[in-house]
Amino acid sequence: MGYICQTSRGQCGDVLEICSCHATCVSLLKSCADYNQSCFQVTPHSSSMLGGRALRILGVALHPGGRLLCRFKGEIEQEGFIDDEGHGYCISPLLYETGWIPFTISIDGIHFDRSGEFLSVHPSKADPAFEVIPVNATQWQHYGTPNVSGRLKMTWNSSLIGEETVNLELWGYREFSRSTEAGVNGSSSLQAELSYLYSLGRNLPNTGAFSFVPDPSEDYSNWKLGNIRITASSKSDGARYP
């Protein structure tokens, strides 16, 4: 015998005491009664924490040319888009965290009454099809050591970016221990930081290839991992909303 909850509104993805508002429980007759009216799933289900990936909303029929607003974590709001077949898309934003990210959508700009979630992952765990590929990985890895210098080259799938010109940015990632005091004994926790470093180029042709000479500034020596982000040329440097 199944368990039916009153409503899924505001609870999509949650597992409650006697039922679930999670998509995997619909077929088990343990989901909220209005799950299909209040919740949605997306494809792909994940995106890099650097953002910029189009998440297609499943099971929601929209009017082509209509308006779609996407609100992530209740605070990051940006325009989505609807294609000619009525499929809605939200673009994942730049985030400073990994894990399941809740978001809601609105077609009138007022009521955000349908919700879903996607998985934000570290860039190294993102879909390889969306990666920037370094040419000569050994040169990239050992750059700055004796006898390793010159221009670094990269490629990407230009067809995945619907723009003729793009901006290329270098972002840094590092982890560090932060000490906290708890009574007499102190403790530490591992903290992660993702930060925009500098622009590699603006208004560049979206050819799928680029090369550059890294800035040797000491300001960037403490960053352990670099990430390349490609955005539309209309976006400002380091913008949180790609």
C-alpha positions, -999 to 999 in steps of 0.1 A, spaced: 0 0 0 14 34 -10 17 66 10 5 98 -4 16 132 9 -5 163 8 18 184 -15 53 185 -30 54 223 -32 86 235 -17 97 200 -8 108 186 -42 138 162 -36 130 158 1 124 124 17 97 129 44 87 107 73 60 86 55 65 96 19 89 111 -6 90 140 -29 119 125 -48 115 113 -85 128 78 -77 98 72 -55 70 80 -79 68 45 -93 67 31 -57 35 49 -49 52 67 -21 54 101 -36 36 133 -30 2 135 -47 11 166 -68 47 156 -76 43 160 -114 26 194 -110 52 208 -86 85 191 -93 106 185 -124 139 168 -133 166 181 -156 190 166 -182 219 165 -179 216 161 -141 250 177 -133 271 207 -142 306 220 -132 306 244 -103 320 270 -129 285 270 -144 274 277 -180 257 244 -188 222 243 -203 199 222 -181 168 210 -200 137 209 -179 118 176 -183 80 171 -182 71 208 -185 54 220 -217 62 257 -223 52 282 -251 80 288 -276 92 324 -274 77 327 -239 96 339 -208 114 316 -184 131 327 -151 153 304 -131 161 310 -94 189 290 -79 191 284 -41 164 310 -36 187 339 -45 205 336 -78 181 346 -105 187 347 -143 168 343 -176 163 309 -190 152 302 -226 126 282 -245 133 265 -278 110 262 -308 97 229 -295 86 243 -261 115 228 -242 127 250 -213 164 255 -203 181 270 -173 218 279 -174 237 267 -143 254 296 -125 288 299 -111 288 283 -77 313 281 -48 301 247 -37 294 212 -48 264 190 -41 227 191 -50 216 226 -58 178 233 -56 162 258 -80 128 270 -91 113 283 -123 87 309 -132 69 317 -165 53 349 -152 82 365 -133 62 364 -101 53 328 -90 82 304 -87 60 274 -81 79 245 -97 112 232 -85 140 208 -92 177 202 -85 210 195 -102 243 182 -90 271 208 -89 305 190 -93 342 200 -92 355 208 -127 376 176 -128 344 156 -124 324 173 -151 313 158 -184 344 154 -206 325 167 -236 324 201 -219 361 202 -209 388 225 -222 415 201 -235 451 211 -230 474 204 -259 506 187 -246 494 180 -210 530 175 -198 538 211 -207 508 223 -188 516 202 -157 553 211 -154 551 247 -167 576 270 -149 600 242 -141 635 242 -157 633 240 -195 595 241 -196 580 273 -210 564 287 -241 528 291 -251 502 269 -237 476 256 -262 441 244 -256 410 233 -276 373 230 -269 341 220 -287 330 253 -301 296 239 -312 286 237 -275 288 275 -271 262 292 -292 283 324 -297 306 337 -325 329 353 -300 339 343 -264 358 354 -234 384 331 -218 391 333 -181 416 317 -157 402 307 -123 421 293 -93 412 266 -69 428 258 -36 421 241 -2 434 252 32 429 245 68 410 269 90 415 267 127 386 270 151 385 271 189 363 247 208 369 252 245 404 244 254 412 222 224 414 237 190 403 220 158 407 227 121 384 222 91 393 220 54 380 250 34 379 253 -4 382 285 -24 374 292 -60 383 326 -74 386 345 -107 423 353 -114 425 371 -147 413 373 -183 431 353 -210 413 372 -238 380 389 -246 359 389 -278 379 360 -292 366 341 -323 349 309 -311 372 286 -332 377 260 -306 414 267 -302 436 292 -283 471 297 -269 486 320 -243 516 327 -222 508 324 -184 513 355 -162 542 346 -139 530 369 -111 537 358 -75 501 367 -67 490 334 -82 517 311 -67 495 298 -39 468 285 -62 471 247 -66 447 241 -95 438 263 -125 405 261 -144 397 277 -177 362 291 -181 347 301 -215 318 325 -216 298 346 -241 317 378 -250 287 398 -237 295 388 -201 318 408 -179 351 393 -166 346 370 -136 308 373 -137 290 349 -114 262 344 -138 275 330 -171 
